[in-house]
Amino acid sequence: MSTEDSSKQRKSPTPEEAWRAADFLYSRVLAATMVPLSGESPAREEMVDQFESILRECPGFYPALFHLGVLHAGAGRWEGARRALLEGADRMVEREQHLPEEVDLTGGVIDPLEEELAYDLAADLLRHLLEHYPSEAALHDALGAVRVVLGEIDEAIESFRTALGLEPDNARFHCNLGWGYLAAGRLNEAREHLERSLRLNPDDPVTRGNLEVAQLLEPEGGTFEDFLLRPLDQDELARLEDEAWDGASAALDRFVGEHNDERLEAWRLMLCRVRQPPSYPEVNKSLRALFRFADRIDRLSAFSPALHEDLELMAARFPVLLDRLLADMDDVDAEILDEIYAGLFSFYDFLAEKGLVEQRTLDAFRSEAPAEKARLRAKLAT
């Protein structure tokens, strides 16, 4: 073989060839997470290695950079996540004159970041992208939604209004601006945009739900968070409990479930804004998993789900609930147990601060926690 032939064989791939090869490998990694041949999806660090390998061959392959950023966020590596996400944005801008339709930034990047409560990272990414794609209404709308969660209400309204200026007849944008006004307690403006959204899309359940919130708040005023933390309607609860004794429990289950979800959402908003240690994304996930487990046990026992703010009931059933959790779930370890306890007392401290549970009851529950936790740790060690 001549030197010239050998040189041709070793010729580096063109940028487009490298991109196509990276796209092929990237698709294989994603397919393995959805339909794992071995029966188990790749672990997070294994996926990090695979994406980093792809990027060594094609450094500009921004889908892998975005996915890498999400994985780093899930592991709590915030600076590594920020670097990967912003580099992904820069690489996309280099390659794409317009925001590519096939790139699902919301479902593929922003939503997974929000699942990790990484709203700061989502905001950084969206602001960076808007420097290059200022006419993309969906990016302004997404930034508005992130800003509401972060408590930047005035800035959120500005983002939503910019999105609507670009697409005045977008029903979702009107709905989100209405939500922004709800968060600000500006109920007349909220109702105006929510009603406009329903005229454009009469069947949207989110808009209808937000309009119901606005109508409920109107007599005395208030914000979206005031709705989430409103006092329990004891008369309605009693009525539904009476109906449940007669066999009609679905309405009670729905009432309790919605009420619990609203309290948890208010707590989640607080976590996102004050960044309570320890790792607040994992604390959020572990506590929600515990409550889902408790609801499942109640359903299997033919009971209605318990109100989370019934702290006396939670304190009474907590040891048995944790014993059952450890027996049924093989993946519960000491770290997850710590997260459950941290989440539990963060949640109930929050409810006590809002006057929704009695501090005396919470103090008694907390005083029993060290001995109970030590018992459970010993059980995990056997």
GUMARVO-678555 format. One line per field, with one value per residue (C-alpha): residue number from 0; residue in three letters; x, y, z. Coordinates in Angstrom, 2 decimals, always signed. Layout:
num <- c(NUM	...) $
residuo <- c(ALA	...) $
east <- c(X	...) $
north <- c(Y	...) $
up <- c(Z	...) $
//
This chain:
num <- c(0	1	2	3	4	5	6	7	8	9	10	11	12	13	14	15	16	17	18	19	20	21	22	23	24	25	26	27	28	29	30	31	32	33	34	35	36	37	38	39	40	41	42	43	44	45	46	47	48	49	50	51	52	53	54	55	56	57	58	59	60	61	62	63	64	65	66	67	68	69	70	71	72	73	74	75	76	77	78	79	80	81	82	83	84	85	86	87	88	89	90	91	92	93	94	95	96	97	98	99	100	101	102	103	104	105	106	107	108	109	110	111	112	113	114	115	116	117	118	119	120	121	122	123	124	125	126	127	128	129	130	131	132	133	134	135	136	137	138	139	140	141	142	143	144	145	146	147	148	149	150	151	152	153	154	155	156	157	158	159	160	161	162	163	164	165	166	167	168	169	170	171	172	173	174	175	176	177	178	179	180	181	182	183	184	185	186	187	188	189	190	191	192	193	194	195	196	197	198	199	200	201	202	203	204	205	206	207	208	209	210	211	212	213	214	215	216	217	218	219	220	221	222	223	224	225	226	227	228	229	230	231	232	233	234	235	236	237	238	239	240	241	242	243	244	245	246	247	248	249	250	251	252	253	254	255	256	257	258	259	260	261	262	263	264	265	266	267	268	269	270	271	272	273	274	275	276	277	278	279	280	281	282	283	284	285	286	287	288	289	290	291	292	293	294	295	296	297	298	299	300	301	302	303	304	305	306	307	308	309	310	311	312	313	314	315	316	317	318	319	320	321	322	323	324	325	326	327	328	329	330	331	332	333	334	335	336	337	338	339	340	341	342	343	344	345	346	347	348	349	350	351	352	353	354	355	356	357	358	359	360	361	362	363	364	365	366	367	368	369	370	371	372	373	374	375	376	377	378	379	380	381) $
residuo <- c(MET	SER	THR	GLU	ASP	SER	SER	LYS	GLN	ARG	LYS	SER	PRO	THR	PRO	GLU	GLU	ALA	TRP	ARG	ALA	ALA	ASP	PHE	LEU	TYR	SER	ARG	VAL	LEU	ALA	ALA	THR	MET	VAL	PRO	LEU	SER	GLY	GLU	SER	PRO	ALA	ARG	GLU	GLU	MET	VAL	ASP	GLN	PHE	GLU	SER	ILE	LEU	ARG	GLU	CYS	PRO	GLY	PHE	TYR	PRO	ALA	LEU	PHE	HIS	LEU	GLY	VAL	LEU	HIS	ALA	GLY	ALA	GLY	ARG	TRP	GLU	GLY	ALA	ARG	ARG	ALA	LEU	LEU	GLU	GLY	ALA	ASP	ARG	MET	VAL	GLU	ARG	GLU	GLN	HIS	LEU	PRO	GLU	GLU	VAL	ASP	LEU	THR	GLY	GLY	VAL	ILE	ASP	PRO	LEU	GLU	GLU	GLU	LEU	ALA	TYR	ASP	LEU	ALA	ALA	ASP	LEU	LEU	ARG	HIS	LEU	LEU	GLU	HIS	TYR	PRO	SER	GLU	ALA	ALA	LEU	HIS	ASP	ALA	LEU	GLY	ALA	VAL	ARG	VAL	VAL	LEU	GLY	GLU	ILE	ASP	GLU	ALA	ILE	GLU	SER	PHE	ARG	THR	ALA	LEU	GLY	LEU	GLU	PRO	ASP	ASN	ALA	ARG	PHE	HIS	CYS	ASN	LEU	GLY	TRP	GLY	TYR	LEU	ALA	ALA	GLY	ARG	LEU	ASN	GLU	ALA	ARG	GLU	HIS	LEU	GLU	ARG	SER	LEU	ARG	LEU	ASN	PRO	ASP	ASP	PRO	VAL	THR	ARG	GLY	ASN	LEU	GLU	VAL	ALA	GLN	LEU	LEU	GLU	PRO	GLU	GLY	GLY	THR	PHE	GLU	ASP	PHE	LEU	LEU	ARG	PRO	LEU	ASP	GLN	ASP	GLU	LEU	ALA	ARG	LEU	GLU	ASP	GLU	ALA	TRP	ASP	GLY	ALA	SER	ALA	ALA	LEU	ASP	ARG	PHE	VAL	GLY	GLU	HIS	ASN	ASP	GLU	ARG	LEU	GLU	ALA	TRP	ARG	LEU	MET	LEU	CYS	ARG	VAL	ARG	GLN	PRO	PRO	SER	TYR	PRO	GLU	VAL	ASN	LYS	SER	LEU	ARG	ALA	LEU	PHE	ARG	PHE	ALA	ASP	ARG	ILE	ASP	ARG	LEU	SER	ALA	PHE	SER	PRO	ALA	LEU	HIS	GLU	ASP	LEU	GLU	LEU	MET	ALA	ALA	ARG	PHE	PRO	VAL	LEU	LEU	ASP	ARG	LEU	LEU	ALA	ASP	MET	ASP	ASP	VAL	ASP	ALA	GLU	ILE	LEU	ASP	GLU	ILE	TYR	ALA	GLY	LEU	PHE	SER	PHE	TYR	ASP	PHE	LEU	ALA	GLU	LYS	GLY	LEU	VAL	GLU	GLN	ARG	THR	LEU	ASP	ALA	PHE	ARG	SER	GLU	ALA	PRO	ALA	GLU	LYS	ALA	ARG	LEU	ARG	ALA	LYS	LEU	ALA	THR) $
east <- c(+0.00	+1.38	+1.90	-0.77	-3.30	-2.50	-3.02	-6.44	-7.50	-6.54	-8.28	-10.40	-14.16	-15.77	-17.82	-21.04	-19.76	-18.78	-22.23	-24.02	-21.87	-22.54	-26.27	-26.27	-24.47	-26.62	-29.79	-28.47	-27.84	-31.36	-32.87	-31.09	-32.79	-36.23	-35.86	-32.86	-31.70	-30.20	-33.40	-31.91	-31.50	-27.95	-26.93	-26.47	-22.67	-22.58	-24.64	-22.31	-19.36	-21.21	-22.12	-18.60	-17.27	-19.60	-18.44	-14.77	-15.50	-17.88	-17.48	-20.25	-22.96	-25.20	-27.94	-25.36	-24.24	-27.82	-28.38	-25.06	-26.15	-29.38	-27.44	-24.99	-27.93	-29.48	-26.23	-26.07	-23.09	-24.53	-21.47	-20.78	-24.42	-24.31	-21.14	-22.60	-25.95	-24.48	-21.91	-24.75	-26.57	-23.44	-22.88	-26.51	-26.25	-23.11	-24.93	-28.53	-29.58	-33.07	-34.20	-34.59	-38.10	-36.84	-35.07	-37.53	-35.97	-39.02	-39.62	-36.00	-34.13	-36.28	-38.77	-36.03	-34.21	-37.43	-37.82	-34.47	-35.73	-32.89	-34.91	-31.86	-30.11	-33.20	-33.38	-29.68	-30.09	-33.24	-31.75	-28.64	-30.69	-32.81	-29.69	-29.44	-33.10	-34.96	-37.96	-38.71	-41.94	-41.81	-38.49	-39.93	-42.96	-40.77	-38.61	-41.76	-42.87	-39.43	-39.45	-42.82	-41.40	-38.31	-40.53	-39.53	-43.15	-42.78	-40.06	-42.24	-45.13	-42.75	-41.59	-45.15	-46.15	-43.20	-44.27	-47.81	-46.49	-44.90	-47.92	-51.04	-53.48	-51.56	-53.94	-51.17	-49.40	-52.61	-53.08	-49.53	-49.82	-53.05	-51.11	-48.43	-51.07	-52.52	-49.07	-49.02	-52.56	-53.72	-56.98	-58.82	-55.94	-55.59	-59.25	-59.03	-56.25	-57.60	-60.97	-59.21	-57.29	-60.53	-62.06	-59.08	-58.98	-62.21	-61.15	-57.87	-58.02	-55.10	-56.78	-60.07	-58.30	-56.53	-59.78	-61.42	-58.53	-59.06	-62.80	-62.18	-59.74	-61.85	-64.08	-61.16	-58.20	-54.91	-52.25	-51.78	-49.76	-52.60	-54.81	-52.35	-52.22	-55.87	-57.48	-59.01	-62.76	-63.82	-67.52	-66.85	-64.54	-67.21	-69.85	-67.64	-66.73	-70.44	-70.95	-67.98	-69.63	-72.48	-70.06	-69.39	-65.69	-64.43	-65.23	-63.49	-60.43	-60.29	-60.76	-57.95	-55.66	-56.02	-55.53	-52.36	-50.99	-51.56	-49.68	-46.80	-46.69	-46.48	-43.61	-41.87	-42.05	-40.43	-37.64	-36.93	-36.68	-34.66	-32.65	-32.96	-30.14	-29.54	-29.93	-33.39	-34.19	-33.62	-35.46	-38.42	-38.41	-38.02	-40.82	-43.19	-42.31	-43.15	-46.53	-47.31	-46.44	-48.72	-51.58	-51.05	-51.19	-54.41	-56.00	-54.99	-56.59	-59.77	-59.16	-59.33	-55.93	-54.98	-54.54	-50.82	-51.46	-53.10	-49.83	-51.15	-52.16	-48.82	-46.86	-48.91	-48.54	-45.00	-43.08	-45.36	-45.26	-41.45	-41.25	-43.54	-41.53	-38.27	-39.90	-41.43	-38.72	-35.30	-33.60	-34.17	-30.81	-29.50	-29.11	-32.73	-33.85	-32.00	-33.70	-37.14	-36.57	-35.11	-38.03	-40.62	-39.48	-38.82	-42.41	-43.96	-41.79	-43.16	-46.76	-46.20	-44.79	-47.97	-50.14	-51.45	-50.11	-49.60	-46.02	-46.55	-47.53	-44.56	-42.14	-43.43	-43.05	-39.53	-38.50	-39.31	-37.41	-33.81	-34.66	-36.97	-34.39	-31.71	-34.02	-34.62	-30.89	-30.17	-32.83	-31.23	-27.86	-29.12) $
north <- c(+0.00	+3.39	+6.26	+8.17	+5.31	+5.06	+8.81	+8.58	+5.81	+7.92	+11.05	+12.72	+12.73	+15.92	+17.90	+16.55	+12.97	+13.45	+14.91	+11.98	+9.48	+11.34	+11.43	+7.67	+6.95	+9.44	+7.77	+4.41	+5.74	+7.19	+3.97	+1.99	+4.14	+3.49	-0.20	-1.56	-4.88	-5.97	-5.24	-2.22	+1.34	+2.73	+4.36	+8.14	+8.01	+5.45	+7.82	+10.70	+8.63	+7.77	+11.38	+12.59	+9.95	+11.25	+14.81	+13.85	+12.76	+15.64	+18.54	+20.55	+17.91	+20.07	+17.48	+15.52	+18.71	+19.50	+15.96	+16.04	+19.24	+17.60	+14.58	+16.79	+18.69	+15.43	+14.58	+17.98	+19.11	+22.57	+24.25	+21.32	+21.39	+25.13	+24.81	+21.97	+23.70	+27.06	+25.39	+23.41	+26.68	+28.21	+25.19	+25.23	+28.91	+28.20	+25.53	+26.76	+30.16	+29.63	+27.57	+24.08	+22.68	+19.15	+20.18	+19.74	+22.20	+22.20	+18.46	+17.38	+20.01	+22.49	+19.97	+17.57	+20.50	+21.48	+17.91	+18.44	+21.82	+23.35	+26.44	+28.70	+26.63	+26.65	+30.44	+30.83	+28.63	+30.40	+33.88	+32.78	+31.39	+34.54	+36.62	+34.79	+33.95	+37.03	+36.43	+32.94	+33.44	+29.96	+30.79	+33.96	+32.00	+29.26	+31.85	+33.43	+30.10	+29.56	+33.07	+32.52	+29.53	+31.51	+34.26	+36.82	+37.67	+41.09	+39.71	+36.68	+38.90	+40.83	+37.58	+36.37	+39.74	+39.60	+36.13	+37.39	+40.40	+37.94	+35.58	+37.50	+34.65	+31.90	+30.37	+28.90	+32.25	+33.95	+31.18	+31.60	+35.37	+34.86	+32.56	+35.24	+37.78	+35.24	+34.93	+38.73	+38.91	+40.99	+39.09	+41.26	+41.03	+37.31	+36.72	+38.78	+36.64	+33.34	+34.05	+35.04	+31.76	+29.80	+31.56	+30.43	+26.92	+26.09	+22.59	+23.40	+21.99	+24.10	+27.33	+26.23	+25.32	+28.68	+30.51	+28.62	+29.75	+33.36	+33.12	+31.56	+34.34	+37.24	+37.84	+38.61	+38.92	+37.10	+35.39	+31.93	+30.94	+32.13	+29.68	+26.83	+27.58	+28.48	+27.03	+23.61	+23.75	+21.71	+21.81	+20.39	+17.75	+16.68	+16.50	+14.32	+12.07	+11.52	+10.60	+8.25	+6.32	+5.70	+4.27	+7.40	+7.90	+9.13	+12.78	+12.60	+10.98	+13.72	+16.50	+15.15	+14.42	+17.93	+19.52	+17.48	+18.33	+22.04	+21.96	+20.09	+22.56	+25.49	+23.74	+23.02	+26.71	+27.56	+25.03	+26.48	+30.01	+29.49	+26.37	+24.67	+22.24	+19.36	+18.44	+19.87	+18.10	+14.68	+15.69	+16.72	+13.43	+11.23	+12.89	+12.74	+9.06	+8.45	+10.16	+8.19	+5.00	+5.98	+6.69	+3.28	+1.54	+3.40	+2.37	-1.28	-1.09	+0.46	+3.71	+7.21	+8.95	+10.88	+14.64	+15.41	+18.18	+15.74	+15.63	+13.62	+10.84	+11.02	+10.85	+7.85	+5.88	+6.94	+4.03	+1.41	+3.22	+3.27	-0.40	-1.26	+0.94	-0.79	-4.21	-3.44	-1.30	-2.87	+0.37	+2.29	+2.92	+5.17	+8.10	+7.88	+7.52	+10.75	+12.46	+11.29	+12.68	+15.93	+16.35	+15.44	+18.05	+20.67	+20.19	+20.29	+23.22	+25.04	+24.15	+25.17	+28.52	+29.03	+28.11	+24.91	+22.46	+22.98	+23.66	+21.65	+18.56	+19.01	+19.41	+16.17	+14.36	+15.73	+14.64	+11.03	+11.11	+10.36	+7.10	+6.00	+6.87	+4.92	+1.89	+2.09	+2.52	-0.60	-2.44	-1.36	-2.64	-6.17) $
up <- c(+0.00	-0.97	+1.48	-0.39	+0.06	+3.78	+4.17	+2.52	+4.92	+7.93	+6.68	+9.36	+8.82	+7.57	+10.10	+8.60	+8.73	+12.36	+13.09	+11.46	+13.37	+16.63	+15.89	+15.32	+18.60	+20.49	+19.19	+20.36	+23.87	+24.07	+22.70	+25.42	+28.07	+26.59	+25.58	+27.51	+26.04	+29.35	+31.24	+33.02	+31.77	+31.78	+35.05	+35.09	+35.18	+32.39	+30.24	+31.15	+29.89	+26.68	+25.92	+26.71	+24.32	+21.58	+22.24	+21.93	+18.36	+17.57	+20.04	+18.37	+18.82	+21.00	+21.76	+23.77	+25.54	+26.55	+27.79	+29.64	+31.38	+32.55	+33.87	+35.78	+37.27	+38.42	+40.20	+41.87	+39.79	+39.14	+37.63	+35.33	+34.30	+33.59	+31.47	+29.40	+28.86	+27.83	+25.58	+24.02	+23.35	+21.80	+19.59	+18.47	+17.57	+15.52	+13.53	+13.36	+12.07	+13.50	+16.46	+14.92	+15.09	+15.69	+18.91	+21.78	+24.21	+26.47	+26.76	+26.35	+28.38	+30.33	+31.76	+32.99	+34.60	+36.35	+37.63	+39.35	+40.65	+38.61	+37.68	+37.96	+35.31	+33.10	+33.40	+32.53	+29.45	+28.24	+28.71	+26.81	+23.94	+23.76	+23.15	+19.83	+19.12	+20.42	+18.15	+19.48	+21.39	+22.98	+24.66	+26.20	+27.41	+28.92	+30.68	+32.11	+33.59	+35.17	+36.61	+38.30	+40.16	+41.16	+42.55	+39.91	+39.24	+37.55	+35.26	+34.50	+33.42	+31.18	+29.54	+29.01	+27.52	+25.12	+24.00	+23.39	+21.47	+19.05	+18.89	+20.01	+19.40	+21.19	+23.74	+25.90	+26.13	+27.29	+29.87	+31.17	+31.36	+33.31	+35.66	+36.03	+37.00	+39.46	+41.04	+41.38	+42.80	+39.82	+39.47	+36.93	+34.48	+35.20	+34.40	+31.20	+29.75	+31.01	+29.41	+26.19	+26.31	+26.69	+23.73	+21.67	+23.14	+25.01	+26.07	+27.83	+31.40	+32.68	+31.66	+33.19	+36.42	+36.60	+35.92	+38.80	+41.05	+39.98	+40.69	+44.11	+45.06	+43.76	+46.82	+49.17	+46.80	+47.06	+45.00	+43.53	+46.60	+48.84	+46.95	+47.52	+51.24	+51.85	+54.99	+54.66	+54.05	+57.08	+56.19	+52.72	+54.17	+56.67	+53.93	+51.74	+54.65	+55.33	+51.66	+51.82	+54.66	+52.23	+49.68	+47.57	+48.30	+44.90	+45.62	+49.02	+47.47	+44.85	+47.45	+49.67	+46.73	+45.29	+48.70	+49.34	+45.90	+46.54	+49.86	+48.27	+45.39	+47.82	+49.63	+46.31	+45.38	+48.69	+48.09	+44.66	+46.06	+49.24	+48.22	+51.57	+52.29	+52.09	+48.40	+47.93	+44.62	+46.23	+49.41	+47.26	+45.33	+48.41	+50.38	+47.42	+46.97	+50.65	+50.31	+47.12	+48.98	+51.87	+49.44	+47.80	+51.18	+51.98	+48.69	+49.19	+52.64	+51.17	+53.06	+51.63	+51.38	+54.49	+54.55	+54.74	+57.26	+59.68	+61.57	+64.52	+62.14	+60.31	+63.57	+64.73	+61.51	+60.56	+62.20	+60.63	+57.30	+57.26	+58.26	+55.37	+52.99	+53.93	+53.52	+50.12	+48.49	+48.00	+46.94	+50.20	+51.87	+54.66	+52.26	+51.11	+54.73	+55.57	+52.62	+53.77	+57.26	+55.93	+53.53	+56.15	+58.65	+55.97	+54.79	+58.25	+59.35	+56.31	+57.20	+60.82	+59.68	+57.65	+60.65	+59.05	+61.66	+65.38	+66.44	+69.64	+67.65	+65.34	+68.27	+69.81	+66.48	+66.05	+69.56	+68.70	+65.40	+66.53	+68.29	+65.48	+62.85	+64.72	+64.82	+61.08	+60.34	+62.37	+60.40	+57.13	+58.32	+58.97) $
//
